[in-house]
Every structure is written in C-alpha cells, then in structure tokens.
C-alpha cells in the first residue's frame, strides 16, 4: 500500500496530522482505516515523504513479491 495521509512513520504511529491537511478528524480517520487495512491484508505501507523509510526500501531494479 502506498499513501500520502502522513509524511513519516512516526507521524503515522502517533496519529500526527500533516500541517497542510485541511481536516484533522478526517485525516485521523483515514490513518485508522489504513491501519485496519494493513492488519487485514498483511500489507506494507510505503510513506511517500519518509526519507528514513525510503532509504531502507528495495528500489528499481529490485522488487517486492
């Protein structure tokens, strides 16, 4: 899964809403929904703006199965 609901893994874990998001309650609801989907589908969550996470990911030409 890939998302832009948060900008870092820490923000996702702590439900910290990015400053540019226009509705805090809707953003937190989205985070909760994504957390449920991650658990349900046993998926990985790629945070588009998290350099720390990106530095640890497989990038082209590597891939995930």
mmCIF file as Biopython writes it, N, C-alpha, C and O atoms, coordinates in Angstrom:
data_model
#
loop_
_atom_site.group_PDB
_atom_site.id
_atom_site.type_symbol
_atom_site.label_atom_id
_atom_site.label_alt_id
_atom_site.label_comp_id
_atom_site.label_asym_id
_atom_site.label_entity_id
_atom_site.label_seq_id
_atom_site.pdbx_PDB_ins_code
_atom_site.Cartn_x
_atom_site.Cartn_y
_atom_site.Cartn_z
_atom_site.occupancy
_atom_site.B_iso_or_equiv
_atom_site.auth_seq_id
_atom_site.auth_asym_id
_atom_site.pdbx_PDB_model_num
ATOM 1   N N  . UNK A ? 1  ? 0.846   -1.175  0.000   1.0 0.0 1  A 1 
ATOM 2   C CA . UNK A ? 1  ? 0.000   0.000   0.000   1.0 0.0 1  A 1 
ATOM 3   C C  . UNK A ? 1  ? 0.889   1.234   0.000   1.0 0.0 1  A 1 
ATOM 4   O O  . UNK A ? 1  ? 1.971   1.237   0.586   1.0 0.0 1  A 1 
ATOM 5   N N  . UNK A ? 2  ? 0.436   2.239   -0.638  1.0 0.0 2  A 1 
ATOM 6   C CA . UNK A ? 2  ? 1.158   3.495   -0.679  1.0 0.0 2  A 1 
ATOM 7   C C  . UNK A ? 2  ? 0.204   4.612   -0.281  1.0 0.0 2  A 1 
ATOM 8   O O  . UNK A ? 2  ? -0.973  4.595   -0.642  1.0 0.0 2  A 1 
ATOM 9   N N  . UNK A ? 3  ? 0.713   5.564   0.451   1.0 0.0 3  A 1 
ATOM 10  C CA . UNK A ? 3  ? -0.185  6.617   0.891   1.0 0.0 3  A 1 
ATOM 11  C C  . UNK A ? 3  ? 0.475   7.950   1.120   1.0 0.0 3  A 1 
ATOM 12  O O  . UNK A ? 3  ? 1.694   8.058   1.253   1.0 0.0 3  A 1 
ATOM 13  N N  . UNK A ? 4  ? -0.354  8.949   1.163   1.0 0.0 4  A 1 
ATOM 14  C CA . UNK A ? 4  ? 0.109   10.306  1.401   1.0 0.0 4  A 1 
ATOM 15  C C  . UNK A ? 4  ? -0.652  10.922  2.573   1.0 0.0 4  A 1 
ATOM 16  O O  . UNK A ? 4  ? -0.709  12.143  2.721   1.0 0.0 4  A 1 
ATOM 17  N N  . UNK A ? 5  ? -1.233  10.060  3.398   1.0 0.0 5  A 1 
ATOM 18  C CA . UNK A ? 5  ? -2.016  10.537  4.540   1.0 0.0 5  A 1 
ATOM 19  C C  . UNK A ? 5  ? -1.103  11.084  5.640   1.0 0.0 5  A 1 
ATOM 20  O O  . UNK A ? 5  ? -1.529  11.908  6.450   1.0 0.0 5  A 1 
ATOM 21  N N  . UNK A ? 6  ? 0.138   10.632  5.669   1.0 0.0 6  A 1 
ATOM 22  C CA . UNK A ? 6  ? 1.128   11.115  6.637   1.0 0.0 6  A 1 
ATOM 23  C C  . UNK A ? 6  ? 2.453   11.325  5.920   1.0 0.0 6  A 1 
ATOM 24  O O  . UNK A ? 6  ? 2.633   10.904  4.777   1.0 0.0 6  A 1 
ATOM 25  N N  . UNK A ? 7  ? 3.368   11.976  6.605   1.0 0.0 7  A 1 
ATOM 26  C CA . UNK A ? 7  ? 4.665   12.261  5.987   1.0 0.0 7  A 1 
ATOM 27  C C  . UNK A ? 7  ? 5.823   11.518  6.639   1.0 0.0 7  A 1 
ATOM 28  O O  . UNK A ? 7  ? 6.961   11.628  6.183   1.0 0.0 7  A 1 
ATOM 29  N N  . UNK A ? 8  ? 5.548   10.761  7.703   1.0 0.0 8  A 1 
ATOM 30  C CA . UNK A ? 8  ? 6.599   9.966   8.326   1.0 0.0 8  A 1 
ATOM 31  C C  . UNK A ? 8  ? 5.979   8.799   9.086   1.0 0.0 8  A 1 
ATOM 32  O O  . UNK A ? 8  ? 4.807   8.834   9.461   1.0 0.0 8  A 1 
ATOM 33  N N  . UNK A ? 9  ? 6.785   7.770   9.305   1.0 0.0 9  A 1 
ATOM 34  C CA . UNK A ? 9  ? 6.322   6.607   10.049  1.0 0.0 9  A 1 
ATOM 35  C C  . UNK A ? 9  ? 5.943   7.001   11.477  1.0 0.0 9  A 1 
ATOM 36  O O  . UNK A ? 9  ? 4.946   6.520   12.015  1.0 0.0 9  A 1 
ATOM 37  N N  . UNK A ? 10 ? 6.739   7.872   12.081  1.0 0.0 10 A 1 
ATOM 38  C CA . UNK A ? 10 ? 6.444   8.331   13.444  1.0 0.0 10 A 1 
ATOM 39  C C  . UNK A ? 10 ? 5.082   9.026   13.496  1.0 0.0 10 A 1 
ATOM 40  O O  . UNK A ? 10 ? 4.299   8.787   14.416  1.0 0.0 10 A 1 
ATOM 41  N N  . UNK A ? 11 ? 4.799   9.876   12.522  1.0 0.0 11 A 1 
ATOM 42  C CA . UNK A ? 11 ? 3.509   10.562  12.484  1.0 0.0 11 A 1 
ATOM 43  C C  . UNK A ? 11 ? 2.364   9.555   12.351  1.0 0.0 11 A 1 
ATOM 44  O O  . UNK A ? 11 ? 1.313   9.712   12.972  1.0 0.0 11 A 1 
ATOM 45  N N  . UNK A ? 12 ? 2.578   8.536   11.547  1.0 0.0 12 A 1 
ATOM 46  C CA . UNK A ? 12 ? 1.564   7.503   11.355  1.0 0.0 12 A 1 
ATOM 47  C C  . UNK A ? 12 ? 1.314   6.743   12.647  1.0 0.0 12 A 1 
ATOM 48  O O  . UNK A ? 12 ? 0.164   6.496   13.008  1.0 0.0 12 A 1 
ATOM 49  N N  . UNK A ? 13 ? 2.371   6.373   13.340  1.0 0.0 13 A 1 
ATOM 50  C CA . UNK A ? 13 ? 2.242   5.628   14.586  1.0 0.0 13 A 1 
ATOM 51  C C  . UNK A ? 13 ? 1.570   6.460   15.679  1.0 0.0 13 A 1 
ATOM 52  O O  . UNK A ? 13 ? 0.846   5.918   16.514  1.0 0.0 13 A 1 
ATOM 53  N N  . UNK A ? 14 ? 1.805   7.766   15.677  1.0 0.0 14 A 1 
ATOM 54  C CA . UNK A ? 14 ? 1.297   8.647   16.741  1.0 0.0 14 A 1 
ATOM 55  C C  . UNK A ? 14 ? 0.074   9.470   16.319  1.0 0.0 14 A 1 
ATOM 56  O O  . UNK A ? 14 ? -0.372  10.340  17.067  1.0 0.0 14 A 1 
ATOM 57  N N  . UNK A ? 15 ? -0.471  9.199   15.123  1.0 0.0 15 A 1 
ATOM 58  C CA . UNK A ? 15 ? -1.635  9.936   14.605  1.0 0.0 15 A 1 
ATOM 59  C C  . UNK A ? 15 ? -1.395  11.439  14.557  1.0 0.0 15 A 1 
ATOM 60  O O  . UNK A ? 15 ? -2.256  12.229  14.941  1.0 0.0 15 A 1 
ATOM 61  N N  . UNK A ? 16 ? -0.223  11.819  14.086  1.0 0.0 16 A 1 
ATOM 62  C CA . UNK A ? 16 ? 0.101   13.237  13.921  1.0 0.0 16 A 1 
ATOM 63  C C  . UNK A ? 16 ? -0.275  13.632  12.493  1.0 0.0 16 A 1 
ATOM 64  O O  . UNK A ? 16 ? 0.234   13.069  11.524  1.0 0.0 16 A 1 
ATOM 65  N N  . UNK A ? 17 ? -1.161  14.594  12.384  1.0 0.0 17 A 1 
ATOM 66  C CA . UNK A ? 17 ? -1.695  15.021  11.085  1.0 0.0 17 A 1 
ATOM 67  C C  . UNK A ? 17 ? -0.741  16.034  10.451  1.0 0.0 17 A 1 
ATOM 68  O O  . UNK A ? 17 ? -0.315  16.975  11.121  1.0 0.0 17 A 1 
ATOM 69  N N  . UNK A ? 18 ? -0.397  15.858  9.164   1.0 0.0 18 A 1 
ATOM 70  C CA . UNK A ? 18 ? 0.451   16.842  8.485   1.0 0.0 18 A 1 
ATOM 71  C C  . UNK A ? 18 ? -0.186  18.235  8.523   1.0 0.0 18 A 1 
ATOM 72  O O  . UNK A ? 18 ? -1.408  18.364  8.450   1.0 0.0 18 A 1 
ATOM 73  N N  . UNK A ? 19 ? 0.624   19.247  8.635   1.0 0.0 19 A 1 
ATOM 74  C CA . UNK A ? 19 ? 0.126   20.616  8.801   1.0 0.0 19 A 1 
ATOM 75  C C  . UNK A ? 19 ? -0.689  21.110  7.608   1.0 0.0 19 A 1 
ATOM 76  O O  . UNK A ? 19 ? -1.533  21.992  7.769   1.0 0.0 19 A 1 
ATOM 77  N N  . UNK A ? 20 ? -0.458  20.566  6.428   1.0 0.0 20 A 1 
ATOM 78  C CA . UNK A ? 20 ? -1.199  21.009  5.243   1.0 0.0 20 A 1 
ATOM 79  C C  . UNK A ? 20 ? -2.557  20.319  5.079   1.0 0.0 20 A 1 
ATOM 80  O O  . UNK A ? 20 ? -3.363  20.736  4.247   1.0 0.0 20 A 1 
ATOM 81  N N  . UNK A ? 21 ? -2.813  19.278  5.857   1.0 0.0 21 A 1 
ATOM 82  C CA . UNK A ? 21 ? -4.114  18.614  5.768   1.0 0.0 21 A 1 
ATOM 83  C C  . UNK A ? 21 ? -5.192  19.564  6.282   1.0 0.0 21 A 1 
ATOM 84  O O  . UNK A ? 21 ? -5.006  20.233  7.299   1.0 0.0 21 A 1 
ATOM 85  N N  . UNK A ? 22 ? -6.309  19.619  5.581   1.0 0.0 22 A 1 
ATOM 86  C CA . UNK A ? 22 ? -7.337  20.608  5.906   1.0 0.0 22 A 1 
ATOM 87  C C  . UNK A ? 22 ? -8.335  20.152  6.960   1.0 0.0 22 A 1 
ATOM 88  O O  . UNK A ? 22 ? -9.045  20.982  7.528   1.0 0.0 22 A 1 
ATOM 89  N N  . UNK A ? 23 ? -8.407  18.845  7.238   1.0 0.0 23 A 1 
ATOM 90  C CA . UNK A ? 23 ? -9.364  18.365  8.215   1.0 0.0 23 A 1 
ATOM 91  C C  . UNK A ? 23 ? -8.706  17.310  9.097   1.0 0.0 23 A 1 
ATOM 92  O O  . UNK A ? 23 ? -8.486  16.177  8.669   1.0 0.0 23 A 1 
ATOM 93  N N  . UNK A ? 24 ? -8.397  17.692  10.325  1.0 0.0 24 A 1 
ATOM 94  C CA . UNK A ? 24 ? -7.676  16.805  11.245  1.0 0.0 24 A 1 
ATOM 95  C C  . UNK A ? 24 ? -8.463  15.530  11.533  1.0 0.0 24 A 1 
ATOM 96  O O  . UNK A ? 24 ? -7.896  14.437  11.513  1.0 0.0 24 A 1 
ATOM 97  N N  . UNK A ? 25 ? -9.765  15.657  11.800  1.0 0.0 25 A 1 
ATOM 98  C CA . UNK A ? 25 ? -10.571 14.481  12.132  1.0 0.0 25 A 1 
ATOM 99  C C  . UNK A ? 25 ? -10.624 13.488  10.975  1.0 0.0 25 A 1 
ATOM 100 O O  . UNK A ? 25 ? -10.507 12.281  11.189  1.0 0.0 25 A 1 
ATOM 101 N N  . UNK A ? 26 ? -10.799 13.984  9.759   1.0 0.0 26 A 1 
ATOM 102 C CA . UNK A ? 26 ? -10.834 13.095  8.597   1.0 0.0 26 A 1 
ATOM 103 C C  . UNK A ? 26 ? -9.479  12.434  8.369   1.0 0.0 26 A 1 
ATOM 104 O O  . UNK A ? 26 ? -9.411  11.271  7.972   1.0 0.0 26 A 1 
ATOM 105 N N  . UNK A ? 27 ? -8.409  13.169  8.619   1.0 0.0 27 A 1 
ATOM 106 C CA . UNK A ? 27 ? -7.066  12.603  8.456   1.0 0.0 27 A 1 
ATOM 107 C C  . UNK A ? 27 ? -6.831  11.474  9.445   1.0 0.0 27 A 1 
ATOM 108 O O  . UNK A ? 27 ? -6.294  10.431  9.073   1.0 0.0 27 A 1 
ATOM 109 N N  . UNK A ? 28 ? -7.219  11.663  10.683  1.0 0.0 28 A 1 
ATOM 110 C CA . UNK A ? 28 ? -7.051  10.616  11.703  1.0 0.0 28 A 1 
ATOM 111 C C  . UNK A ? 28 ? -7.917  9.410   11.364  1.0 0.0 28 A 1 
ATOM 112 O O  . UNK A ? 28 ? -7.487  8.270   11.541  1.0 0.0 28 A 1 
ATOM 113 N N  . UNK A ? 29 ? -9.127  9.648   10.879  1.0 0.0 29 A 1 
ATOM 114 C CA . UNK A ? 29 ? -9.989  8.546   10.446  1.0 0.0 29 A 1 
ATOM 115 C C  . UNK A ? 29 ? -9.330  7.769   9.308   1.0 0.0 29 A 1 
ATOM 116 O O  . UNK A ? 29 ? -9.376  6.539   9.291   1.0 0.0 29 A 1 
ATOM 117 N N  . UNK A ? 30 ? -8.727  8.470   8.370   1.0 0.0 30 A 1 
ATOM 118 C CA . UNK A ? 30 ? -8.019  7.812   7.262   1.0 0.0 30 A 1 
ATOM 119 C C  . UNK A ? 30 ? -6.866  6.963   7.774   1.0 0.0 30 A 1 
ATOM 120 O O  . UNK A ? 30 ? -6.662  5.842   7.307   1.0 0.0 30 A 1 
ATOM 121 N N  . UNK A ? 31 ? -6.106  7.495   8.739   1.0 0.0 31 A 1 
ATOM 122 C CA . UNK A ? 31 ? -4.995  6.731   9.313   1.0 0.0 31 A 1 
ATOM 123 C C  . UNK A ? 31 ? -5.504  5.452   9.960   1.0 0.0 31 A 1 
ATOM 124 O O  . UNK A ? 31 ? -4.913  4.387   9.784   1.0 0.0 31 A 1 
ATOM 125 N N  . UNK A ? 32 ? -6.600  5.554   10.708  1.0 0.0 32 A 1 
ATOM 126 C CA . UNK A ? 32 ? -7.162  4.363   11.360  1.0 0.0 32 A 1 
ATOM 127 C C  . UNK A ? 32 ? -7.613  3.338   10.326  1.0 0.0 32 A 1 
ATOM 128 O O  . UNK A ? 32 ? -7.393  2.139   10.497  1.0 0.0 32 A 1 
ATOM 129 N N  . UNK A ? 33 ? -8.235  3.805   9.266   1.0 0.0 33 A 1 
ATOM 130 C CA . UNK A ? 33 ? -8.685  2.905   8.197   1.0 0.0 33 A 1 
ATOM 131 C C  . UNK A ? 33 ? -7.498  2.198   7.554   1.0 0.0 33 A 1 
ATOM 132 O O  . UNK A ? 33 ? -7.542  0.991   7.312   1.0 0.0 33 A 1 
ATOM 133 N N  . UNK A ? 34 ? -6.451  2.945   7.283   1.0 0.0 34 A 1 
ATOM 134 C CA . UNK A ? 34 ? -5.257  2.346   6.675   1.0 0.0 34 A 1 
ATOM 135 C C  . UNK A ? 34 ? -4.630  1.324   7.618   1.0 0.0 34 A 1 
ATOM 136 O O  . UNK A ? 34 ? -4.204  0.259   7.173   1.0 0.0 34 A 1 
ATOM 137 N N  . UNK A ? 35 ? -4.568  1.629   8.904   1.0 0.0 35 A 1 
ATOM 138 C CA . UNK A ? 35 ? -4.021  0.667   9.880   1.0 0.0 35 A 1 
ATOM 139 C C  . UNK A ? 35 ? -4.840  -0.622  9.888   1.0 0.0 35 A 1 
ATOM 140 O O  . UNK A ? 35 ? -4.280  -1.715  9.981   1.0 0.0 35 A 1 
ATOM 141 N N  . UNK A ? 36 ? -6.161  -0.499  9.792   1.0 0.0 36 A 1 
ATOM 142 C CA . UNK A ? 36 ? -7.013  -1.690  9.736   1.0 0.0 36 A 1 
ATOM 143 C C  . UNK A ? 36 ? -6.746  -2.491  8.467   1.0 0.0 36 A 1 
ATOM 144 O O  . UNK A ? 36 ? -6.689  -3.720  8.507   1.0 0.0 36 A 1 
ATOM 145 N N  . UNK A ? 37 ? -6.584  -1.801  7.345   1.0 0.0 37 A 1 
ATOM 146 C CA . UNK A ? 37 ? -6.311  -2.487  6.076   1.0 0.0 37 A 1 
ATOM 147 C C  . UNK A ? 37 ? -4.951  -3.180  6.106   1.0 0.0 37 A 1 
ATOM 148 O O  . UNK A ? 37 ? -4.811  -4.287  5.586   1.0 0.0 37 A 1 
ATOM 149 N N  . UNK A ? 38 ? -3.958  -2.546  6.703   1.0 0.0 38 A 1 
ATOM 150 C CA . UNK A ? 38 ? -2.628  -3.161  6.822   1.0 0.0 38 A 1 
ATOM 151 C C  . UNK A ? 38 ? -2.742  -4.471  7.593   1.0 0.0 38 A 1 
ATOM 152 O O  . UNK A ? 38 ? -2.172  -5.487  7.194   1.0 0.0 38 A 1 
ATOM 153 N N  . UNK A ? 39 ? -3.484  -4.441  8.705   1.0 0.0 39 A 1 
ATOM 154 C CA . UNK A ? 39 ? -3.646  -5.646  9.517   1.0 0.0 39 A 1 
ATOM 155 C C  . UNK A ? 39 ? -4.448  -6.712  8.768   1.0 0.0 39 A 1 
ATOM 156 O O  . UNK A ? 39 ? -4.096  -7.891  8.786   1.0 0.0 39 A 1 
ATOM 157 N N  . UNK A ? 40 ? -5.516  -6.292  8.118   1.0 0.0 40 A 1 
ATOM 158 C CA . UNK A ? 40 ? -6.388  -7.236  7.424   1.0 0.0 40 A 1 
ATOM 159 C C  . UNK A ? 40 ? -5.682  -7.924  6.266   1.0 0.0 40 A 1 
ATOM 160 O O  . UNK A ? 40 ? -5.811  -9.135  6.087   1.0 0.0 40 A 1 
ATOM 161 N N  . UNK A ? 41 ? -4.937  -7.155  5.479   1.0 0.0 41 A 1 
ATOM 162 C CA . UNK A ? 41 ? -4.310  -7.696  4.279   1.0 0.0 41 A 1 
ATOM 163 C C  . UNK A ? 41 ? -2.834  -8.041  4.461   1.0 0.0 41 A 1 
ATOM 164 O O  . UNK A ? 41 ? -2.168  -8.480  3.524   1.0 0.0 41 A 1 
ATOM 165 N N  . UNK A ? 42 ? -2.332  -7.836  5.684   1.0 0.0 42 A 1 
ATOM 166 C CA . UNK A ? 42 ? -0.919  -8.107  5.988   1.0 0.0 42 A 1 
ATOM 167 C C  . UNK A ? 42 ? -0.017  -7.428  4.957   1.0 0.0 42 A 1 
ATOM 168 O O  . UNK A ? 42 ? 0.882   -8.042  4.382   1.0 0.0 42 A 1 
ATOM 169 N N  . UNK A ? 43 ? -0.289  -6.146  4.746   1.0 0.0 43 A 1 
ATOM 170 C CA . UNK A ? 43 ? 0.408   -5.393  3.704   1.0 0.0 43 A 1 
ATOM 171 C C  . UNK A ? 43 ? 1.488   -4.488  4.280   1.0 0.0 43 A 1 
ATOM 172 O O  . UNK A ? 43 ? 1.558   -4.268  5.489   1.0 0.0 43 A 1 
ATOM 173 N N  . UNK A ? 44 ? 2.312   -3.977  3.405   1.0 0.0 44 A 1 
ATOM 174 C CA . UNK A ? 44 ? 3.325   -2.988  3.767   1.0 0.0 44 A 1 
ATOM 175 C C  . UNK A ? 44 ? 2.776   -1.616  3.398   1.0 0.0 44 A 1 
ATOM 176 O O  . UNK A ? 44 ? 2.004   -1.484  2.448   1.0 0.0 44 A 1 
ATOM 177 N N  . UNK A ? 45 ? 3.170   -0.614  4.140   1.0 0.0 45 A 1 
ATOM 178 C CA . UNK A ? 45 ? 2.715   0.750   3.896   1.0 0.0 45 A 1 
ATOM 179 C C  . UNK A ? 45 ? 3.920   1.604   3.543   1.0 0.0 45 A 1 
ATOM 180 O O  . UNK A ? 45 ? 4.826   1.781   4.358   1.0 0.0 45 A 1 
ATOM 181 N N  . UNK A ? 46 ? 3.928   2.128   2.341   1.0 0.0 46 A 1 
ATOM 182 C CA . UNK A ? 46 ? 5.021   2.966   1.863   1.0 0.0 46 A 1 
ATOM 183 C C  . UNK A ? 46 ? 4.612   4.430   2.007   1.0 0.0 46 A 1 
ATOM 184 O O  . UNK A ? 46 ? 3.653   4.877   1.378   1.0 0.0 46 A 1 
ATOM 185 N N  . UNK A ? 47 ? 5.331   5.162   2.822   1.0 0.0 47 A 1 
ATOM 186 C CA . UNK A ? 47 ? 5.018   6.562   3.080   1.0 0.0 47 A 1 
ATOM 187 C C  . UNK A ? 47 ? 5.849   7.417   2.134   1.0 0.0 47 A 1 
ATOM 188 O O  . UNK A ? 47 ? 7.078   7.433   2.197   1.0 0.0 47 A 1 
ATOM 189 N N  . UNK A ? 48 ? 5.152   8.121   1.264   1.0 0.0 48 A 1 
ATOM 190 C CA . UNK A ? 48 ? 5.804   8.828   0.159   1.0 0.0 48 A 1 
ATOM 191 C C  . UNK A ? 48 ? 6.871   9.834   0.583   1.0 0.0 48 A 1 
ATOM 192 O O  . UNK A ? 48 ? 7.846   10.028  -0.143  1.0 0.0 48 A 1 
ATOM 193 N N  . UNK A ? 49 ? 6.717   10.464  1.715   1.0 0.0 49 A 1 
ATOM 194 C CA . UNK A ? 49 ? 7.634   11.539  2.104   1.0 0.0 49 A 1 
ATOM 195 C C  . UNK A ? 49 ? 8.623   11.140  3.196   1.0 0.0 49 A 1 
ATOM 196 O O  . UNK A ? 49 ? 9.352   11.995  3.699   1.0 0.0 49 A 1 
ATOM 197 N N  . UNK A ? 50 ? 8.666   9.877   3.570   1.0 0.0 50 A 1 
ATOM 198 C CA . UNK A ? 50 ? 9.511   9.448   4.682   1.0 0.0 50 A 1 
ATOM 199 C C  . UNK A ? 50 ? 10.867  8.964   4.155   1.0 0.0 50 A 1 
ATOM 200 O O  . UNK A ? 50 ? 11.019  7.804   3.772   1.0 0.0 50 A 1 
ATOM 201 N N  . UNK A ? 51 ? 11.831  9.859   4.143   1.0 0.0 51 A 1 
ATOM 202 C CA . UNK A ? 51 ? 13.159  9.528   3.621   1.0 0.0 51 A 1 
ATOM 203 C C  . UNK A ? 51 ? 13.789  8.380   4.400   1.0 0.0 51 A 1 
ATOM 204 O O  . UNK A ? 51 ? 14.419  7.503   3.809   1.0 0.0 51 A 1 
ATOM 205 N N  . UNK A ? 52 ? 13.625  8.377   5.710   1.0 0.0 52 A 1 
ATOM 206 C CA . UNK A ? 52 ? 14.191  7.305   6.536   1.0 0.0 52 A 1 
ATOM 207 C C  . UNK A ? 52 ? 13.662  5.945   6.071   1.0 0.0 52 A 1 
ATOM 208 O O  . UNK A ? 52 ? 14.426  4.986   5.961   1.0 0.0 52 A 1 
ATOM 209 N N  . UNK A ? 53 ? 12.362  5.862   5.800   1.0 0.0 53 A 1 
ATOM 210 C CA . UNK A ? 53 ? 11.797  4.609   5.313   1.0 0.0 53 A 1 
ATOM 211 C C  . UNK A ? 53 ? 12.271  4.315   3.896   1.0 0.0 53 A 1 
ATOM 212 O O  . UNK A ? 53 ? 12.646  3.185   3.587   1.0 0.0 53 A 1 
ATOM 213 N N  . UNK A ? 54 ? 12.255  5.321   3.042   1.0 0.0 54 A 1 
ATOM 214 C CA . UNK A ? 54 ? 12.655  5.141   1.643   1.0 0.0 54 A 1 
ATOM 215 C C  . UNK A ? 54 ? 14.079  4.615   1.531   1.0 0.0 54 A 1 
ATOM 216 O O  . UNK A ? 54 ? 14.370  3.777   0.677   1.0 0.0 54 A 1 
ATOM 217 N N  . UNK A ? 55 ? 14.952  5.097   2.380   1.0 0.0 55 A 1 
ATOM 218 C CA . UNK A ? 55 ? 16.350  4.654   2.349   1.0 0.0 55 A 1 
ATOM 219 C C  . UNK A ? 55 ? 16.495  3.170   2.654   1.0 0.0 55 A 1 
ATOM 220 O O  . UNK A ? 55 ? 17.522  2.574   2.329   1.0 0.0 55 A 1 
ATOM 221 N N  . UNK A ? 56 ? 15.483  2.558   3.276   1.0 0.0 56 A 1 
ATOM 222 C CA . UNK A ? 56 ? 15.535  1.142   3.631   1.0 0.0 56 A 1 
ATOM 223 C C  . UNK A ? 56 ? 14.771  0.250   2.650   1.0 0.0 56 A 1 
ATOM 224 O O  . UNK A ? 56 ? 14.779  -0.972  2.797   1.0 0.0 56 A 1 
ATOM 225 N N  . UNK A ? 57 ? 14.112  0.843   1.654   1.0 0.0 57 A 1 
ATOM 226 C CA . UNK A ? 57 ? 13.290  0.072   0.726   1.0 0.0 57 A 1 
ATOM 227 C C  . UNK A ? 57 ? 14.085  -0.465  -0.456  1.0 0.0 57 A 1 
ATOM 228 O O  . UNK A ? 57 ? 15.134  0.067   -0.818  1.0 0.0 57 A 1 
ATOM 229 N N  . UNK A ? 58 ? 13.562  -1.522  -1.042  1.0 0.0 58 A 1 
ATOM 230 C CA . UNK A ? 58 ? 14.102  -2.022  -2.297  1.0 0.0 58 A 1 
ATOM 231 C C  . UNK A ? 58 ? 13.647  -1.069  -3.394  1.0 0.0 58 A 1 
ATOM 232 O O  . UNK A ? 58 ? 12.460  -0.762  -3.507  1.0 0.0 58 A 1 
ATOM 233 N N  . UNK A ? 59 ? 14.577  -0.612  -4.186  1.0 0.0 59 A 1 
ATOM 234 C CA . UNK A ? 59 ? 14.246  0.279   -5.286  1.0 0.0 59 A 1 
ATOM 235 C C  . UNK A ? 59 ? 14.632  -0.377  -6.597  1.0 0.0 59 A 1 
ATOM 236 O O  . UNK A ? 59 ? 15.386  -1.351  -6.603  1.0 0.0 59 A 1 
ATOM 237 N N  . UNK A ? 60 ? 14.138  0.131   -7.690  1.0 0.0 60 A 1 
ATOM 238 C CA . UNK A ? 60 ? 14.423  -0.413  -9.019  1.0 0.0 60 A 1 
ATOM 239 C C  . UNK A ? 60 ? 15.936  -0.597  -9.177  1.0 0.0 60 A 1 
ATOM 240 O O  . UNK A ? 60 ? 16.690  0.330   -8.879  1.0 0.0 60 A 1 
ATOM 241 N N  . UNK A ? 61 ? 16.394  -1.744  -9.630  1.0 0.0 61 A 1 
ATOM 242 C CA . UNK A ? 61 ? 15.677  -2.848  -10.252 1.0 0.0 61 A 1 
ATOM 243 C C  . UNK A ? 61 ? 15.190  -3.912  -9.272  1.0 0.0 61 A 1 
ATOM 244 O O  . UNK A ? 61 ? 14.590  -4.897  -9.703  1.0 0.0 61 A 1 
ATOM 245 N N  . UNK A ? 62 ? 15.423  -3.751  -7.981  1.0 0.0 62 A 1 
ATOM 246 C CA . UNK A ? 62 ? 14.908  -4.710  -7.003  1.0 0.0 62 A 1 
ATOM 247 C C  . UNK A ? 62 ? 13.384  -4.593  -6.936  1.0 0.0 62 A 1 
ATOM 248 O O  . UNK A ? 62 ? 12.814  -3.614  -7.420  1.0 0.0 62 A 1 
ATOM 249 N N  . UNK A ? 63 ? 12.727  -5.583  -6.340  1.0 0.0 63 A 1 
ATOM 250 C CA . UNK A ? 63 ? 11.266  -5.527  -6.276  1.0 0.0 63 A 1 
ATOM 251 C C  . UNK A ? 63 ? 10.780  -6.368  -5.090  1.0 0.0 63 A 1 
ATOM 252 O O  . UNK A ? 63 ? 11.534  -7.140  -4.499  1.0 0.0 63 A 1 
ATOM 253 N N  . UNK A ? 64 ? 9.509   -6.193  -4.768  1.0 0.0 64 A 1 
ATOM 254 C CA . UNK A ? 64 ? 8.845   -6.953  -3.720  1.0 0.0 64 A 1 
ATOM 255 C C  . UNK A ? 64 ? 7.911   -7.973  -4.362  1.0 0.0 64 A 1 
ATOM 256 O O  . UNK A ? 64 ? 7.286   -7.684  -5.382  1.0 0.0 64 A 1 
ATOM 257 N N  . UNK A ? 65 ? 7.813   -9.155  -3.778  1.0 0.0 65 A 1 
ATOM 258 C CA . UNK A ? 65 ? 6.873   -10.188 -4.264  1.0 0.0 65 A 1 
ATOM 259 C C  . UNK A ? 65 ? 5.537   -9.992  -3.600  1.0 0.0 65 A 1 
ATOM 260 O O  . UNK A ? 65 ? 4.601   -10.747 -3.861  1.0 0.0 65 A 1 
#
